[in-house]
Amino acid sequence: MVKVIASSLRKGNVVEHEDGKLYVILFSENIHPGKGNSVTNVTMRRMSDGVKVIGRWRTVEMVEKADVDEREYQYLYHDAEGFHFMEPQSYEQITVSEDVVGDGAAYLTDGVM
């Protein structure tokens, strides 16, 4: 884990929240009111079960950002179990639930990386 300033959070970042669980950022917005402190509002999805959560930090607060190993997977198909992907180097297949894929499901076509 690496501590970063809240105002640097972007869509796709993974952070550890107060409950010790990992969340992926879906939307991030820095708000600078005329008076008072600037804040960073984020919409996040808990990676363990797909629950959406709203978070808010002062823009100068430090947040735990997870170091994520990113790999490219090829989309195979969708069925009752979920969305199936394959890692092209090892041919390892994973299944991801509909909650995790979310709105991105509309952009998945056969063979897309």
C-alpha positions as CSV (number, residue, x, y, z in Angstrom):
1,M,0.0,0.0,0.0
2,V,1.1,3.5,-0.8
3,K,-0.3,6.7,0.8
4,V,-1.4,9.3,-1.8
5,I,-3.2,12.6,-1.5
6,A,-7.0,12.2,-1.9
7,S,-7.2,14.8,-4.8
8,S,-5.0,12.5,-6.9
9,L,-7.5,9.6,-6.9
10,R,-8.8,8.7,-10.4
11,K,-11.3,6.2,-11.9
12,G,-9.8,2.7,-11.8
13,N,-7.6,3.2,-8.7
14,V,-7.9,0.7,-5.9
15,V,-7.9,2.0,-2.4
16,E,-8.2,0.6,1.1
17,H,-11.1,2.2,3.0
18,E,-11.7,2.6,6.8
19,D,-13.0,-1.0,7.1
20,G,-9.8,-2.5,5.8
21,K,-11.4,-3.7,2.5
22,L,-10.3,-2.9,-1.0
23,Y,-12.5,-0.6,-3.2
24,V,-12.2,0.3,-6.9
25,I,-12.9,4.0,-7.8
26,L,-15.8,4.3,-10.2
27,F,-16.0,8.2,-10.2
28,S,-13.9,10.9,-8.6
29,E,-14.6,14.6,-8.3
30,N,-12.6,17.4,-6.5
31,I,-14.9,20.1,-5.2
32,H,-13.5,23.5,-4.4
33,P,-16.2,25.6,-2.7
34,G,-15.9,29.4,-2.3
35,K,-15.7,28.9,1.5
36,G,-14.4,26.0,3.5
37,N,-12.2,23.1,2.7
38,S,-11.9,21.5,-0.7
39,V,-13.1,17.8,-0.7
40,T,-12.8,14.8,-3.0
41,N,-16.0,12.9,-3.5
42,V,-15.7,9.3,-4.9
43,T,-18.1,6.6,-5.8
44,M,-16.4,3.2,-5.1
45,R,-17.3,-0.5,-5.5
46,R,-16.2,-2.9,-2.8
47,M,-14.2,-5.6,-4.6
48,S,-15.2,-8.4,-2.2
49,D,-18.9,-8.3,-2.9
50,G,-19.6,-5.5,-5.4
51,V,-21.4,-3.1,-3.0
52,K,-21.3,0.6,-4.1
53,V,-20.1,3.1,-1.5
54,I,-19.8,6.9,-1.5
55,G,-16.6,8.2,0.0
56,R,-15.5,11.8,0.9
57,W,-12.1,13.0,1.9
58,R,-10.5,16.4,2.3
59,T,-8.3,16.9,-0.8
60,V,-5.2,17.1,1.4
61,E,-5.9,13.9,3.3
62,M,-3.7,10.8,2.7
63,V,-5.4,7.7,1.4
64,E,-4.1,4.1,1.2
65,K,-3.8,3.3,-2.5
66,A,-3.3,-0.4,-3.3
67,D,-0.5,-1.6,-5.6
68,V,-2.4,-3.7,-8.1
69,D,-0.9,-6.2,-10.5
70,E,-2.6,-5.4,-13.7
71,R,-2.9,-8.0,-16.4
72,E,-4.6,-8.0,-19.7
73,Y,-7.3,-10.6,-20.2
74,Q,-9.3,-11.5,-23.3
75,Y,-13.1,-11.6,-23.0
76,L,-14.5,-15.0,-24.0
77,Y,-18.3,-15.2,-23.2
78,H,-21.0,-14.5,-20.7
79,D,-23.3,-17.1,-19.1
80,A,-25.3,-17.6,-15.9
81,E,-22.1,-17.9,-13.8
82,G,-20.8,-14.5,-15.0
83,F,-18.3,-13.1,-17.5
84,H,-15.4,-15.4,-18.6
85,F,-12.0,-14.0,-19.4
86,M,-8.7,-15.7,-20.4
87,E,-5.1,-14.6,-19.7
88,P,-3.5,-15.0,-23.2
89,Q,0.0,-16.0,-22.0
90,S,-0.9,-18.8,-19.6
91,Y,-4.5,-19.5,-20.8
92,E,-5.7,-19.2,-17.2
93,Q,-9.4,-18.5,-17.2
94,I,-11.3,-16.5,-14.6
95,T,-15.0,-15.8,-14.1
96,V,-16.2,-12.3,-12.9
97,S,-19.6,-11.6,-11.6
98,E,-22.0,-9.1,-13.2
99,D,-21.7,-6.7,-10.2
100,V,-17.9,-6.4,-10.7
101,V,-18.1,-5.8,-14.5
102,G,-21.0,-3.3,-14.0
103,D,-21.6,-0.8,-16.8
104,G,-18.5,-2.0,-18.7
105,A,-20.5,-5.1,-19.8
106,A,-22.0,-3.0,-22.7
107,Y,-18.6,-2.7,-24.3
108,L,-17.5,-6.3,-24.2
109,T,-17.4,-8.2,-27.5
110,D,-15.9,-11.6,-28.3
111,G,-12.1,-11.5,-28.2
112,V,-11.7,-7.9,-26.9
113,M,-8.7,-7.4,-24.6
